[in-house]
């Protein structure tokens, strides 16, 4: 028996999940999340760490903020960012497990071909 098609609520939930994943789907944003897992950073610090200009880093942070991943706090002329949901780092652990399994699979497949 086939599973029923997703309802409107389920479709909205899947779309919301996809939006969060899309917000993380860039190497720079993954790096930013990693740095913010250590402590909060101002945009200028992140720009220096990344080696990019402040406007580029600000655009990445806006994508992350719109997805609900980070929050900001303006202090004088600086804006500081922090992870809103540190549990997102658990997702990174899962990704690392997938990468490890993929590497093992491809090593084993290469041995079979030779």
N, C-alpha and C positions, 0 to 999 in steps of 0.2 A: 504494500500500500504506500502510495506517495505521500510525502509530507504536504500539508496544506500550504498554499502560497502565503507569504508574509502579509499580515494586515498593515493598515496605515501606521499604527503605533510601532510595529516592528520595523517597517521601512524607515521611519523617522529615526529610530534608534540605530539602525545600521548606518544611516547617513551621518548621524552624529559621531559614531565611532570612526567612520572613514575620515571625517573632518579632522579628528585628533591625529589619526595616523598620517594624514597628508601634512599636517603641521610639523610632524617629526621627520617627514620624508625628504630631508636634505642634510647632507653631511655637516654643514655649518650649524644647523639647528640642533642636531644630535650632540655636537661638540658643546654648544651653549648649554644644553640640558645637563651635560656631564659637569661642566664648570659650576653651574648653579646648584648642583647636588652637593658641592663642597661648602658653599656659602653664597650669600648674595653678592652681586657685582654691579657696578655702575656700567653704563653703556661704554664709557671711555675705556674702562679696564678690559671689557670683552673685546672691543675693537682692537686694542693693543695685542691681546692674547691671540686673536684670530688673524691679525695682520690685514685688516680691512678697515675701510673708513667708517666713521660713526653712522652715517646715513644708511649704509648697507646693513650694518648690525641692527640698527633701529628697525629696519623693515623686517628682518628675520624675527626680532622680538615682538613686533606687532602681530605677525602671523601666529606666533606662539601664544600671545596674550588673547587674541581673538578665539583661539581654540580652548582657552581656559587652562593652559599649562603653566603660565607664569603670571605673577602680579608685579606691579611696580609701585614705587614710592618716590615722589619727587622731594629732594632735599637741596634747597638752594637752586643752583643751576644744574645739578646732577640728578639723573634718574637711576634708581637702583632697582634691580630685578631679582626675584627669587622664584623658586619653583612653588607653585600652589599645591601640587600633588606629587610629593616625593616618591609615592608608590610607583610612578611611571618608570622608575629605575628598575623595578622588577621586570618590566617588559624588556629592558635591555638585557637582563640576565637570560631571559627566554630566547631572545634573538641570538645571543652568544651560543646557547646550546644548539640552536638550529645550525649555526655556522660550523660548529664542531662536528655535528653529525654529518653535515654535507661534506666536509673535508674528509672524514673517515670513509664515507661512501665512495667518493671519487678516488681516493687512494686505493681502496679495494677493487674498484672497477678497473683502474689502470693496471693493477697486477694481473687481473684476469685476461686482459687484452694482450699482455706480453707473454 
